[in-house]
Amino acid sequence: MGLDEMGTMFARREGTDPSLPPVYVGSHLDTQPTGGKYDGVLGVLGGLEVVRSLNDLGIKTRHPIVVTNWTNEEGARFAPAMMASGVFAGVLDQADVYEHVDKDGKKAAETAPLSKEQVDVEMAAHGGTIVEIR
């Protein structure tokens, strides 16, 4: 498990050819009032399931696979949306992004990054075993 300066979580599964770039799969766990029921979460869990299935079946990939949970992807706390992925892609400047302020007057720089001790991924099923997708 890795963590970047924006607080994005990365879980890497090595490939057989270390010279190849990784394949990133994932999404985000933050949400917003009009987001879909599984918006973001499905992408993160889907990435974890891909890696779990590959491991269970003993399938090796040439490329590394990195499951990603982007921080502040919806922009619910700090504008703009896609803040962490934008910095990662080089579209947004990290120093500029760190100056953005939330509704309580806290700068993004004050809230990121999380320390490794603060990172916790928990999966819980509430209300039964059927997943509803609409």
Beta strands, then each sheet from edge to edge (+ up, - down):
strand 1: 2-3
strand 2: 9-13
strand 3: 23-28
strand 4: 65-70
sheet 1: 1+ 2- 4+ 3+
end
